[in-house]
Amino acid sequence: MIWEPTVTLLPAASAPLGYRISLPPLAGSLPPSQQPPPLDGIPIEHQEALILEDLLFVLMGCEGMYIRFDNYNPTVETDRLQGPNYTIASGLDPSLRDLTTTLLKMGTHYNAVEAFVEVHGKEEFGAVNHALSSAIRNLLKDYLMLIAQLEHQFLTSPSFTLHVLHLHTLPTQHLLVHLYSLAHELLKKNAMLQSDEEEDSGDDFDDVDNVIESLREGGAPALPGSKICKGGAVLGLLSQRQSAMAGDPAARTLFTMLLTEASKPYMKMLNEWVHKGMIRDPHGEFLIKEAKGIKRDKLQTDYTDEYWDKRYTIRNDEIPRQLETVKEKILLAGKYLNVVRECGGVDVSQEIADVPQTFEDKNFFDNINSAYAHANESLLSLLLTTHALPARLRSLKHYFFLDRADFFAYFLELSSTELGKQAKKVNVGKLQSLLDLALRQPGSIAASDPFKEDVTVEMNETSLTRWLMRVVSVTGVEEGATSLDDNKQASTSAPSEDDKNYLGYNALQLDYAVPFPLSLVISRKTILRYQLLFRYLLSLRHLEMQLSQSWHDNTKMFTWKHKSQYPEVEMWKRRAWTMRARMLVFVQQLLYFCANEVVEPNWNGLMKRLGEVKTVDQLMQDHVDFLDTCLKECMLTNAKLLKIHAKLTTTCSMWASYTRHSLTTRLTSIDTTLLDPRHPSSSSSNTASGTHADKITKLYENLERYEDNFNRHLKILLDALNFYAATETVVLLSLCARLQMAMGEEKGRELIAGA
């Protein structure tokens, strides 16, 4: 029988350095005529020579004549990764068999490690695995050179024995054992070999976020359960083994070398990130993960700071041990430089020189710290100096906190007719034109503001109180939380019937366009806070205007100026004036408290911190803290105070409207002498005294209802202010004292005294 095995060239695989030559046929396929003679009857010296020759083949991954694969198929990847078992022909001397069995483990380990190198050279395993495979491949080359030298000794030296082979390969056996163990651990983590501790888990969709992210970025998502150990996870495993081998110098040297080589591509990515703010990570193995689906152009609609918080995040399960203590600095250094780079402040074409290339470099941590300091300083300078952040914040204060707002008073005067309509009927375009006119009024603070073009008018479909109550219920602020993040959903809910009928004054809010990179600090979530405070201050200002206009109208009307013939009517007029005055004082004290005792001190504190700030994240947090503190101290984050405040302001608004419109007619119906002689009325003459008494009684009943409602809720408010001043915000004590002192009427003082 003729046996003619052939060799073919295999097609290229995804592993560029993988073997391209077909595997040799198994020795079991040899025809009987080609089978070697049995070992029985062969002298022991000849047996040793035959086994030595076979071992040299086996140690290079091939079968011998008397040593063959046992239940092993080299075409099956799992078998190759596991490594072959061998069977030795019968008849071999027992002393030779024992030593041969020991040496055969090298063949098993070499085959498995070689297969591991080929598999981990595939593209999807990432640059770190590629570098690790390259380092192991170099060790295998040295191993094959050793086998070639041993073969030369076998062919030329009569004294070369099995025992000599064993002695020469002892260090290499030790090295291959560690490589084999490392390869198997990585293969088990990659689910390419069955782990001893692997459990049949149904949690195949634990990595849903990664799948969704892959789809968002337009790539092909990894199938659930197809996990790959790469990047930082591989470096972490090498670091653990390096530490564990402290008592074995040879093994420690091996893992130090592997860690050094495997970390080179990782260090290149790290240096590009901390020195240029760029990520070149095609295999998704770097410490920092980039969500490419989050774009800068979404900042104008980003109410959760997603761009800053989620575009770049740390892969917490893939952090090398060496980076654990500096991971936050690495993240921030790259994020800062990324912003500076997008603004043209980093020359990415320059090569990065004089930076550590390995974790073991003595300057490694100094490099990270200096890169972080430089990035932080660069972005702070960009924000504070180049893009004039303090000037932007002062501009926001003028518009949203009505600071030196002469222009806004003029705008309200111009737009009073439009804002007096129902919110859904207000012409926003007309309001914007009137605002632009007011902003350009010569002599106003806004006329010289270079950022006035960024201010626009909006109409919010939800009333302020309802909006805030939804925010409180979403965040649980009244339970102790203070954040108003992630609540755009609350403001965009469908408006109720009450909201649909409220006036333009209550729906008016400003918006402010902020360019990048200032939009990172003055983000949509901070603009949202500015809008809440603006609407609150505007509501108080409008209420003050209503009460003042009521007083102004009454002072001009004959009905209110002329003395009635009925003392009861005069007494009622005095009480009504007093009631309106107390309401006006209440509103003015609230306005003064919010502007002068909340916003102004907190603003001064923010400006002071702005001059002392050391990091960009601290700057961003200080800005949010300033706004959250203002919201809290203005009583906008407490459900109970919101409800009480809403009842009081509603009472004041209703009273102002009541005294301006319907009361004049009622007074003249009671006493016709109060009719303005310049405007004769067609009203009938005085009716019976009993009718007058009924009407006067009804007037007093209405007045007493307003007085009782206002006084009762004012007392509840004072009690609540005292309580929350002691438990939450001490500044409320100032408002409480101010309101107690301001209520001048004796009855009011008696009611308030209990507070």
Secondary structure by P-SEA (a helix, b strand, c coil): cbbbbbbbbbcccccccccccccccccccccccccccccccccaaaaaaaaaaaaaaaaaccccccccccccccccaaaaaabbbbbbcccccaaaaaaaaaaaaaaaaaaaaaaaaaaaccccccaaaaaaaaaaaaaaaaaaaaaaaaaaaaaccccccaaaaaaaaaaaaaaaaaaaaaaaaaaaaaccccccccccccccccaaaaaaaaaaacccccccccccccaaaaaaaaaaaaaaacccaaaaaaaaaaaaaaaaaaaaaaaaaaacccccccccccccccccccccccccccccccccccccccccccccccccccaaaaaaaaaaaaaaaaacccccccccccccccccccaaaaaaaaaaaaaaaaaaaaaccccaaaaaaaaaaacccccccaaaaaaaaaaccccccccccccaaaaaaaaaaaaacccccccccccccccbbbbbcccaaaaaaaaaaaaccccccccccccccccccccccccccccccccbbbbbbbcccccccccaaaaaaaaaaaaaaaaaaaaaaaaaaaaaaaaaccccccccccaaaaaaaaaaaaaaaaaaaaaaaaaaaaccccaaaaaaaaaaaaaacccaaaaaaaaaaaaaaaaaaaccccaaaaaaaaaaaaaaaaaaaaaaccaaaaaaaaccccccccccccccccccaaaaaaaaaaaaaaaaaaaaaaaaaaaaaaaaaaaaaaccccaaaaaaaaaaaacccaaaaaaaccc
